[in-house]
Amino acid sequence: MTAAFSFTTVPHILFQPGASTALVRTAAPVLKDAERILFVTDTGVRQAGLADAALAGLDEAGLAVRVYDQVVADPPDSTVLDAVRAGREFGAQAVIGFGGGSPMDTAKVVAVLLSGEQPLETMYGVQQVTAARPPLILLPTTAGTGSEVTNVAVLTTGATTKKGIAADPLYADMAILDPALTSGLPRHPTAYTGIDAMVHAIEAFTNRRSKNPVSDALALTALKKLHGSILRACEDGADLDARGDMLLGAMLAGQAFSNSPCAGVHAMAYPLGGTFHVPHGLSNALVLPPVLRYNAVTAEALYTEIASHLGLPASSAGLIDEMDRIADAVGIERRLSQLGISHNDVPAMAEEVAANDRLLPNNPREMSYDAIVAMYEEIL
């Protein structure tokens, strides 16, 4: 008999090429009477012109917009609080997050902080958010994080430590997926983010605490779409069919892991981003092979099921070999030493991972400090 489970997701998801250029019309069901919009993004998105049409449409509709574009990768809590101040001073009545995972994560946390009902430091952990929030709309410009449909936001606290907030008020009211927004993403970021999405699906499918039939179905569908499109999108960034499949795959994987959360791969990736500022997707791609090999002792049947679903040799080795092949084909870094990380850095990273009590309990095999050290050393 299937164990009891619950499944929650964003109530309104729109997939439509060009939807971002008609943002006022597509977002109308959520914006309703809101007239003052806080638009959260980053300078890269602004400079690339990705938001120009959306912002012009909001302006033409007579809406007042405050653009906050100071979000950086692995957003620190100080950036979030700065955006909250900007939103309060402006009198924001709705929040739009526009960009990759960092702007969308920032927008989600800003939205629940705007009311001033709850301080940020009390929100970390699982289901710790009680504050109300204004309407929230998210538009991804990368196909990787799935943040547009998750109830998770990860922030950098202090100098390097990453902490997560996982709570249902972080689910947006609407996610708008426009493949055209991702068409200009360069080859390597396309690869990083696509592998990140595949990791989300793999970890959701193998979660030992929250695995459920709905997340399983979403994860397998996501992997099929991502596996069939990632190399095509890397080779031809203007291939909108491939871009669309990657965006859908990332979104489906996001729904899966939001209900059956990530595990050891993400736990080991966090110190790479927080301490060494390695892009999140690349961090996941680096640590994925050793974690898959480590987990295979207990997750062989599940990895075999994934491999079979993708038409690969039916074994964990088949899945691992394919993920290695994809990483090699797109030419991304494979060793920590290529990023300036040495043997001397491993103990501190391993200590941080071993203390991650949000993600490690989801891993199909228990991960000790010594095992974590060995996995890092495997990819030095």
C-alpha positions as a Markdown table, in Angstrom:
| # | Residue | x | y | z |
|---|---|---|---|---|
| 1 | Met | 0.0 | 0.0 | 0.0 |
| 2 | Thr | 1.2 | 3.5 | -0.8 |
| 3 | Ala | 2.2 | 5.5 | 2.3 |
| 4 | Ala | 0.3 | 8.7 | 3.1 |
| 5 | Phe | 1.7 | 11.8 | 1.5 |
| 6 | Ser | 0.8 | 15.4 | 0.6 |
| 7 | Phe | 1.7 | 17.4 | -2.5 |
| 8 | Thr | 1.7 | 21.1 | -2.8 |
| 9 | Thr | 2.7 | 23.4 | -5.7 |
| 10 | Val | 2.2 | 26.8 | -7.3 |
| 11 | Pro | -1.5 | 27.2 | -8.2 |
| 12 | His | -1.0 | 28.9 | -11.6 |
| 13 | Ile | 1.7 | 27.9 | -14.1 |
| 14 | Leu | 1.9 | 29.3 | -17.6 |
| 15 | Phe | 4.2 | 28.0 | -20.2 |
| 16 | Gln | 4.1 | 30.2 | -23.3 |
| 17 | Pro | 6.8 | 31.5 | -25.6 |
| 18 | Gly | 6.7 | 35.3 | -25.5 |
| 19 | Ala | 4.6 | 35.4 | -22.3 |
| 20 | Ser | 7.1 | 37.8 | -20.6 |
| 21 | Thr | 6.5 | 40.5 | -23.2 |
| 22 | Ala | 2.8 | 40.6 | -22.3 |
| 23 | Leu | 3.4 | 40.4 | -18.5 |
| 24 | Val | 0.6 | 42.8 | -17.5 |
| 25 | Arg | -2.0 | 40.6 | -19.3 |
| 26 | Thr | -0.6 | 37.2 | -18.3 |
| 27 | Ala | -0.1 | 38.3 | -14.6 |
| 28 | Ala | -3.4 | 40.1 | -14.3 |
| 29 | Pro | -5.2 | 37.3 | -12.4 |
| 30 | Val | -2.5 | 37.5 | -9.7 |
| 31 | Leu | -1.7 | 41.2 | -9.6 |
| 32 | Lys | -5.4 | 42.2 | -9.4 |
| 33 | Asp | -5.5 | 45.7 | -7.8 |
| 34 | Ala | -1.8 | 46.0 | -7.1 |
| 35 | Glu | -0.5 | 49.2 | -8.5 |
| 36 | Arg | 3.0 | 49.4 | -7.0 |
| 37 | Ile | 5.3 | 46.5 | -8.0 |
| 38 | Leu | 8.8 | 45.6 | -6.6 |
| 39 | Phe | 10.6 | 44.0 | -9.5 |
| 40 | Val | 13.6 | 41.9 | -8.2 |
| 41 | Thr | 16.3 | 40.9 | -10.6 |
| 42 | Asp | 20.1 | 41.3 | -11.1 |
| 43 | Thr | 22.4 | 43.5 | -13.2 |
| 44 | Gly | 23.2 | 40.7 | -15.7 |
| 45 | Val | 19.5 | 40.3 | -16.6 |
| 46 | Arg | 19.1 | 44.1 | -16.9 |
| 47 | Gln | 22.2 | 44.6 | -19.0 |
| 48 | Ala | 21.1 | 41.7 | -21.3 |
| 49 | Gly | 17.8 | 43.5 | -21.9 |
| 50 | Leu | 15.8 | 40.4 | -20.9 |
| 51 | Ala | 13.4 | 42.5 | -18.7 |
| 52 | Asp | 13.0 | 45.4 | -21.0 |
| 53 | Ala | 9.7 | 44.3 | -22.6 |
| 54 | Ala | 8.2 | 43.3 | -19.4 |
| 55 | Leu | 9.1 | 46.5 | -17.6 |
| 56 | Ala | 7.9 | 48.6 | -20.6 |
| 57 | Gly | 4.5 | 46.8 | -20.5 |
| 58 | Leu | 4.1 | 47.4 | -16.8 |
| 59 | Asp | 4.9 | 51.1 | -17.3 |
| 60 | Glu | 2.5 | 51.4 | -20.2 |
| 61 | Ala | -0.2 | 49.9 | -18.1 |
| 62 | Gly | 0.2 | 52.7 | -15.6 |
| 63 | Leu | 1.8 | 50.6 | -12.8 |
| 64 | Ala | 4.5 | 52.0 | -10.7 |
| 65 | Val | 7.6 | 49.8 | -10.6 |
| 66 | Arg | 10.6 | 49.9 | -8.4 |
| 67 | Val | 13.4 | 47.8 | -9.9 |
| 68 | Tyr | 15.8 | 46.2 | -7.4 |
| 69 | Asp | 18.6 | 44.8 | -9.5 |
| 70 | Gln | 21.4 | 44.3 | -6.9 |
| 71 | Val | 20.9 | 40.6 | -6.4 |
| 72 | Val | 24.1 | 38.5 | -6.6 |
| 73 | Ala | 24.8 | 34.8 | -6.9 |
| 74 | Asp | 24.4 | 32.9 | -3.6 |
| 75 | Pro | 22.4 | 35.9 | -2.3 |
| 76 | Pro | 23.5 | 37.1 | 1.2 |
| 77 | Asp | 20.9 | 37.9 | 3.8 |
| 78 | Ser | 22.1 | 41.5 | 3.7 |
| 79 | Thr | 20.9 | 41.8 | 0.1 |
| 80 | Val | 17.5 | 40.4 | 1.0 |
| 81 | Leu | 17.1 | 42.9 | 3.8 |
| 82 | Asp | 18.3 | 45.7 | 1.5 |
| 83 | Ala | 15.6 | 44.7 | -1.0 |
| 84 | Val | 13.0 | 44.6 | 1.7 |
| 85 | Arg | 13.9 | 48.2 | 2.7 |
| 86 | Ala | 13.5 | 49.3 | -0.9 |
| 87 | Gly | 10.2 | 47.6 | -1.2 |
| 88 | Arg | 8.8 | 49.1 | 2.0 |
| 89 | Glu | 10.0 | 52.6 | 1.2 |
| 90 | Phe | 8.3 | 52.2 | -2.2 |
| 91 | Gly | 5.1 | 50.8 | -0.7 |
| 92 | Ala | 5.2 | 47.7 | -2.8 |
| 93 | Gln | 1.9 | 45.9 | -3.2 |
| 94 | Ala | 3.2 | 42.9 | -5.2 |
| 95 | Val | 6.6 | 41.3 | -6.0 |
| 96 | Ile | 7.9 | 40.0 | -9.3 |
| 97 | Gly | 11.1 | 37.9 | -9.3 |
| 98 | Phe | 12.7 | 37.8 | -12.7 |
| 99 | Gly | 16.0 | 35.9 | -13.3 |
| 100 | Gly | 17.8 | 32.8 | -12.3 |
| 101 | Gly | 17.6 | 31.1 | -8.9 |
| 102 | Ser | 19.2 | 33.9 | -6.9 |
| 103 | Pro | 16.7 | 36.7 | -7.9 |
| 104 | Met | 13.7 | 34.3 | -7.6 |
| 105 | Asp | 14.9 | 33.1 | -4.1 |
| 106 | Thr | 15.5 | 36.7 | -3.1 |
| 107 | Ala | 12.0 | 37.7 | -4.3 |
| 108 | Lys | 10.3 | 34.9 | -2.4 |
| 109 | Val | 12.0 | 35.9 | 0.9 |
| 110 | Val | 11.5 | 39.6 | 0.3 |
| 111 | Ala | 7.8 | 39.0 | -0.2 |
| 112 | Val | 7.3 | 37.3 | 3.2 |
| 113 | Leu | 9.4 | 40.0 | 4.9 |
| 114 | Leu | 7.6 | 43.0 | 3.5 |
| 115 | Ser | 4.8 | 43.0 | 6.1 |
| 116 | Gly | 7.3 | 43.1 | 9.0 |
| 117 | Glu | 5.4 | 40.4 | 10.8 |
| 118 | Gln | 8.3 | 38.1 | 11.2 |
| 119 | Pro | 12.1 | 38.6 | 11.3 |
| 120 | Leu | 14.3 | 36.7 | 8.8 |
| 121 | Glu | 16.3 | 34.8 | 11.4 |
| 122 | Thr | 13.2 | 33.0 | 12.6 |
| 123 | Met | 12.3 | 31.7 | 9.1 |
| 124 | Tyr | 15.2 | 29.3 | 8.5 |
| 125 | Gly | 14.4 | 25.6 | 8.6 |
| 126 | Val | 11.3 | 23.8 | 7.5 |
| 127 | Gln | 7.8 | 25.4 | 7.7 |
| 128 | Gln | 8.9 | 28.2 | 10.0 |
| 129 | Val | 7.3 | 31.1 | 8.0 |
| 130 | Thr | 4.1 | 32.5 | 9.4 |
| 131 | Ala | 4.1 | 36.0 | 7.9 |
| 132 | Ala | 1.5 | 37.0 | 5.2 |
| 133 | Arg | 2.8 | 38.2 | 1.9 |
| 134 | Pro | 1.6 | 40.2 | -1.1 |
| 135 | Pro | 1.1 | 38.7 | -4.6 |
| 136 | Leu | 4.2 | 37.0 | -5.9 |
| 137 | Ile | 5.0 | 36.1 | -9.5 |
| 138 | Leu | 8.2 | 34.4 | -10.7 |
| 139 | Leu | 9.8 | 34.3 | -14.2 |
| 140 | Pro | 12.9 | 32.2 | -14.7 |
| 141 | Thr | 15.6 | 33.2 | -17.2 |
| 142 | Thr | 17.6 | 30.0 | -16.7 |
| 143 | Ala | 16.4 | 26.3 | -16.9 |
| 144 | Gly | 17.9 | 24.8 | -13.7 |
| 145 | Thr | 16.8 | 25.8 | -10.2 |
| 146 | Gly | 13.1 | 25.3 | -10.5 |
| 147 | Ser | 12.8 | 28.1 | -7.9 |
| 148 | Glu | 9.7 | 29.4 | -9.7 |
| 149 | Val | 7.7 | 26.4 | -8.4 |
| 150 | Thr | 9.4 | 25.6 | -5.1 |
| 151 | Asn | 8.8 | 26.6 | -1.5 |
| 152 | Val | 12.6 | 26.8 | -0.9 |
| 153 | Ala | 15.0 | 29.7 | -0.8 |
| 154 | Val | 18.7 | 29.4 | 0.0 |
| 155 | Leu | 20.6 | 32.4 | 1.4 |
| 156 | Thr | 24.2 | 33.0 | 2.4 |
| 157 | Thr | 24.4 | 33.9 | 6.1 |
| 158 | Gly | 27.5 | 35.3 | 7.7 |
| 159 | Ala | 30.6 | 35.1 | 5.6 |
| 160 | Thr | 30.1 | 31.8 | 3.8 |
| 161 | Thr | 27.4 | 29.5 | 5.3 |
| 162 | Lys | 24.3 | 28.7 | 3.3 |
| 163 | Lys | 21.0 | 28.3 | 5.1 |
| 164 | Gly | 17.7 | 27.3 | 3.6 |
| 165 | Ile | 14.1 | 28.3 | 4.2 |
| 166 | Ala | 11.5 | 25.7 | 3.2 |
| 167 | Ala | 7.9 | 26.9 | 3.8 |
| 168 | Asp | 4.7 | 27.0 | 1.9 |
| 169 | Pro | 4.3 | 30.8 | 1.9 |
| 170 | Leu | 7.3 | 30.8 | -0.4 |
| 171 | Tyr | 5.3 | 29.2 | -3.2 |
| 172 | Ala | 4.5 | 31.9 | -5.8 |
| 173 | Asp | 1.0 | 32.7 | -6.8 |
| 174 | Met | 2.1 | 32.3 | -10.5 |
| 175 | Ala | 5.0 | 31.0 | -12.4 |
| 176 | Ile | 5.5 | 32.2 | -16.0 |
| 177 | Leu | 7.8 | 30.1 | -18.2 |
| 178 | Asp | 8.9 | 31.8 | -21.4 |
| 179 | Pro | 11.6 | 29.8 | -23.3 |
| 180 | Ala | 12.7 | 32.9 | -25.2 |
| 181 | Leu | 14.1 | 34.3 | -21.9 |
| 182 | Thr | 16.6 | 31.5 | -21.8 |
| 183 | Ser | 17.8 | 31.5 | -25.4 |
| 184 | Gly | 20.7 | 33.8 | -24.8 |
| 185 | Leu | 22.2 | 31.8 | -22.0 |
| 186 | Pro | 25.8 | 30.8 | -22.8 |
| 187 | Arg | 26.9 | 27.2 | -23.3 |
| 188 | His | 28.4 | 26.6 | -19.8 |
| 189 | Pro | 25.7 | 28.2 | -17.7 |
| 190 | Thr | 23.2 | 26.3 | -19.8 |
| 191 | Ala | 25.0 | 23.1 | -18.9 |
| 192 | Tyr | 25.4 | 24.0 | -15.2 |
| 193 | Thr | 21.8 | 24.8 | -14.8 |
| 194 | Gly | 20.6 | 21.8 | -16.8 |
| 195 | Ile | 22.6 | 19.4 | -14.7 |
| 196 | Asp | 21.4 | 21.1 | -11.5 |
| 197 | Ala | 17.8 | 20.4 | -12.6 |
| 198 | Met | 18.7 | 16.7 | -13.3 |
| 199 | Val | 20.2 | 16.5 | -9.8 |
| 200 | His | 16.9 | 17.9 | -8.4 |
| 201 | Ala | 15.0 | 15.1 | -10.1 |
| 202 | Ile | 17.5 | 12.3 | -9.2 |
| 203 | Glu | 17.5 | 13.4 | -5.5 |
| 204 | Ala | 13.7 | 13.7 | -5.4 |
| 205 | Phe | 13.3 | 10.2 | -6.8 |
| 206 | Thr | 15.7 | 8.7 | -4.3 |
| 207 | Asn | 14.7 | 10.7 | -1.1 |
| 208 | Arg | 14.4 | 8.1 | 1.7 |
| 209 | Arg | 11.9 | 10.2 | 3.7 |
| 210 | Ser | 9.6 | 11.9 | 1.3 |
| 211 | Lys | 9.5 | 9.9 | -1.9 |
| 212 | Asn | 6.0 | 9.8 | -3.3 |
| 213 | Pro | 4.2 | 8.8 | -6.5 |
| 214 | Val | 3.5 | 12.3 | -7.7 |
| 215 | Ser | 7.1 | 13.5 | -7.2 |
| 216 | Asp | 8.3 | 10.3 | -8.8 |
| 217 | Ala | 6.3 | 10.8 | -11.9 |
| 218 | Leu | 7.4 | 14.5 | -12.2 |
| 219 | Ala | 11.0 | 13.6 | -11.6 |
| 220 | Leu | 11.1 | 10.9 | -14.3 |
| 221 | Thr | 9.3 | 13.2 | -16.8 |
| 222 | Ala | 11.8 | 16.0 | -15.9 |
| 223 | Leu | 14.8 | 13.7 | -16.5 |
| 224 | Lys | 13.4 | 12.6 | -19.8 |
| 225 | Lys | 13.0 | 16.1 | -21.0 |
| 226 | Leu | 16.3 | 17.4 | -19.7 |
| 227 | His | 18.3 | 14.4 | -20.9 |
| 228 | Gly | 16.9 | 14.9 | -24.4 |
| 229 | Ser | 17.5 | 18.6 | -24.6 |
| 230 | Ile | 20.6 | 19.7 | -22.6 |
| 231 | Leu | 23.2 | 18.9 | -25.3 |
| 232 | Arg | 21.0 | 20.3 | -28.0 |
| 233 | Ala | 20.5 | 23.6 | -26.1 |
| 234 | Cys | 24.3 | 23.8 | -25.4 |
| 235 | Glu | 25.1 | 23.3 | -29.1 |
| 236 | Asp | 22.4 | 25.7 | -30.4 |
| 237 | Gly | 21.2 | 28.3 | -27.9 |
| 238 | Ala | 18.5 | 29.5 | -30.3 |
| 239 | Asp | 16.9 | 26.1 | -30.4 |
| 240 | Leu | 13.6 | 27.1 | -28.7 |
| 241 | Asp | 12.3 | 23.5 | -28.7 |
| 242 | Ala | 15.3 | 22.4 | -26.7 |
| 243 | Arg | 15.1 | 25.5 | -24.5 |
| 244 | Gly | 11.4 | 24.9 | -23.9 |
| 245 | Asp | 12.1 | 21.2 | -22.9 |
| 246 | Met | 14.8 | 22.3 | -20.5 |
| 247 | Leu | 12.6 | 24.9 | -19.0 |
| 248 | Leu | 9.8 | 22.4 | -18.5 |
| 249 | Gly | 12.2 | 19.8 | -17.2 |
| 250 | Ala | 13.6 | 22.3 | -14.6 |
| 251 | Met | 10.1 | 23.3 | -13.6 |
| 252 | Leu | 8.9 | 19.6 | -13.2 |
| 253 | Ala | 12.0 | 18.8 | -11.2 |
| 254 | Gly | 11.4 | 21.8 | -9.1 |
| 255 | Gln | 7.9 | 20.5 | -8.2 |
| 256 | Ala | 9.3 | 17.1 | -7.5 |
| 257 | Phe | 12.0 | 18.2 | -5.1 |
| 258 | Ser | 9.9 | 20.8 | -3.4 |
| 259 | Asn | 7.8 | 17.9 | -2.1 |
| 260 | Ser | 10.5 | 15.3 | -2.0 |
| 261 | Pro | 13.6 | 17.4 | -1.1 |
| 262 | Cys | 17.2 | 17.3 | -2.2 |
| 263 | Ala | 19.8 | 15.4 | -0.3 |
| 264 | Gly | 23.6 | 14.6 | -0.2 |
| 265 | Val | 24.6 | 16.1 | -3.6 |
| 266 | His | 23.2 | 19.5 | -2.6 |
| 267 | Ala | 24.6 | 19.3 | 0.9 |
| 268 | Met | 28.1 | 18.8 | -0.6 |
| 269 | Ala | 27.5 | 21.5 | -3.2 |
| 270 | Tyr | 26.7 | 24.3 | -0.7 |
| 271 | Pro | 30.2 | 24.9 | 0.7 |
| 272 | Leu | 31.5 | 25.2 | -2.9 |
| 273 | Gly | 29.1 | 28.1 | -3.5 |
| 274 | Gly | 29.2 | 29.7 | -0.1 |
| 275 | Thr | 32.9 | 29.6 | 0.4 |
| 276 | Phe | 34.4 | 29.6 | -3.1 |
| 277 | His | 31.6 | 31.2 | -5.1 |
| 278 | Val | 31.4 | 28.3 | -7.6 |
| 279 | Pro | 28.1 | 28.5 | -9.6 |
| 280 | His | 25.5 | 26.4 | -7.9 |
| 281 | Gly | 24.8 | 24.2 | -11.0 |
| 282 | Leu | 28.6 | 23.6 | -11.4 |
| 283 | Ser | 28.9 | 22.7 | -7.7 |
| 284 | Asn | 26.2 | 20.0 | -8.2 |
| 285 | Ala | 27.8 | 18.7 | -11.4 |
| 286 | Leu | 31.2 | 18.3 | -9.6 |
| 287 | Val | 30.0 | 16.4 | -6.6 |
| 288 | Leu | 27.3 | 14.3 | -8.3 |
| 289 | Pro | 29.4 | 11.4 | -9.6 |
| 290 | Pro | 31.0 | 10.6 | -6.2 |
| 291 | Val | 27.7 | 10.9 | -4.3 |
| 292 | Leu | 26.0 | 8.6 | -6.9 |
| 293 | Arg | 28.8 | 6.0 | -6.5 |
| 294 | Tyr | 28.5 | 6.2 | -2.7 |
| 295 | Asn | 24.7 | 6.0 | -2.7 |
| 296 | Ala | 24.6 | 3.1 | -5.1 |
| 297 | Val | 25.1 | 0.6 | -2.3 |
| 298 | Thr | 21.6 | 1.3 | -1.1 |
| 299 | Ala | 20.0 | 3.1 | -4.1 |
| 300 | Glu | 21.0 | 0.7 | -6.9 |
| 301 | Ala | 17.4 | -0.3 | -7.7 |
| 302 | Leu | 16.3 | 3.3 | -8.0 |
| 303 | Tyr | 19.3 | 4.4 | -10.0 |
| 304 | Thr | 18.6 | 1.4 | -12.3 |
| 305 | Glu | 15.0 | 2.5 | -12.7 |
| 306 | Ile | 16.2 | 6.0 | -13.8 |
| 307 | Ala | 18.7 | 4.6 | -16.2 |
| 308 | Ser | 16.2 | 2.3 | -17.8 |
| 309 | His | 13.7 | 5.2 | -18.1 |
| 310 | Leu | 16.4 | 7.2 | -20.0 |
| 311 | Gly | 17.2 | 4.3 | -22.3 |
| 312 | Leu | 20.6 | 3.8 | -20.7 |
| 313 | Pro | 22.3 | 0.5 | -19.5 |
| 314 | Ala | 20.1 | -0.6 | -16.6 |
| 315 | Ser | 22.4 | 0.0 | -13.6 |
| 316 | Ser | 23.7 | 2.8 | -11.4 |
| 317 | Ala | 26.9 | 2.6 | -13.5 |
| 318 | Gly | 24.8 | 3.4 | -16.6 |
| 319 | Leu | 23.4 | 6.5 | -15.0 |
| 320 | Ile | 26.8 | 7.6 | -13.6 |
| 321 | Asp | 28.5 | 7.1 | -17.0 |
| 322 | Glu | 25.9 | 9.1 | -18.8 |
| 323 | Met | 26.1 | 12.1 | -16.3 |
| 324 | Asp | 29.9 | 11.9 | -16.8 |
| 325 | Arg | 29.4 | 11.9 | -20.6 |
| 326 | Ile | 27.2 | 14.9 | -20.5 |
| 327 | Ala | 29.6 | 16.9 | -18.4 |
| 328 | Asp | 32.5 | 15.9 | -20.7 |
| 329 | Ala | 30.6 | 16.8 | -23.8 |
| 330 | Val | 29.8 | 20.3 | -22.7 |
| 331 | Gly | 33.4 | 20.9 | -21.4 |
| 332 | Ile | 32.7 | 21.9 | -17.8 |
| 333 | Glu | 35.2 | 21.6 | -15.0 |
| 334 | Arg | 35.4 | 18.2 | -13.4 |
| 335 | Arg | 37.9 | 18.6 | -10.6 |
| 336 | Leu | 37.9 | 20.9 | -7.5 |
| 337 | Ser | 41.5 | 21.7 | -8.1 |
| 338 | Gln | 40.5 | 23.4 | -11.4 |
| 339 | Leu | 38.6 | 25.9 | -9.2 |
| 340 | Gly | 41.4 | 26.6 | -6.7 |
| 341 | Ile | 40.1 | 24.2 | -4.0 |
| 342 | Ser | 42.8 | 22.1 | -2.3 |
| 343 | His | 43.1 | 19.2 | 0.1 |
| 344 | Asn | 43.5 | 21.7 | 2.9 |
| 345 | Asp | 40.0 | 23.1 | 2.3 |
| 346 | Val | 38.3 | 19.7 | 2.6 |
| 347 | Pro | 38.0 | 19.3 | 6.4 |
| 348 | Ala | 36.1 | 22.6 | 6.8 |
| 349 | Met | 33.8 | 21.8 | 3.9 |
| 350 | Ala | 33.1 | 18.3 | 5.2 |
| 351 | Glu | 32.3 | 19.7 | 8.7 |
| 352 | Glu | 29.7 | 22.1 | 7.2 |
| 353 | Val | 28.2 | 19.3 | 5.2 |
| 354 | Ala | 28.0 | 16.9 | 8.2 |
| 355 | Ala | 26.1 | 19.5 | 10.1 |
| 356 | Asn | 23.4 | 19.9 | 7.4 |
| 357 | Asp | 20.4 | 18.4 | 9.2 |
| 358 | Arg | 18.0 | 19.7 | 6.6 |
| 359 | Leu | 19.3 | 17.7 | 3.6 |
| 360 | Leu | 21.4 | 14.8 | 4.8 |
| 361 | Pro | 18.5 | 12.9 | 6.4 |
| 362 | Asn | 16.9 | 12.7 | 2.9 |
| 363 | Asn | 19.9 | 10.9 | 1.4 |
| 364 | Pro | 19.4 | 7.3 | 0.5 |
| 365 | Arg | 22.6 | 6.3 | 2.5 |
| 366 | Glu | 23.8 | 7.9 | 5.7 |
| 367 | Met | 26.8 | 10.2 | 5.1 |
| 368 | Ser | 29.4 | 10.3 | 7.8 |
| 369 | Tyr | 32.1 | 13.0 | 8.1 |
| 370 | Asp | 34.7 | 10.5 | 6.9 |
| 371 | Ala | 32.6 | 9.5 | 3.9 |
| 372 | Ile | 32.1 | 13.2 | 2.9 |
| 373 | Val | 35.9 | 13.8 | 3.1 |
| 374 | Ala | 36.5 | 10.8 | 0.9 |
| 375 | Met | 34.0 | 12.0 | -1.7 |
| 376 | Tyr | 35.5 | 15.4 | -1.9 |
| 377 | Glu | 39.0 | 13.9 | -2.2 |
| 378 | Glu | 37.8 | 11.7 | -5.0 |
| 379 | Ile | 37.3 | 14.8 | -7.2 |
| 380 | Leu | 40.2 | 17.0 | -6.1 |
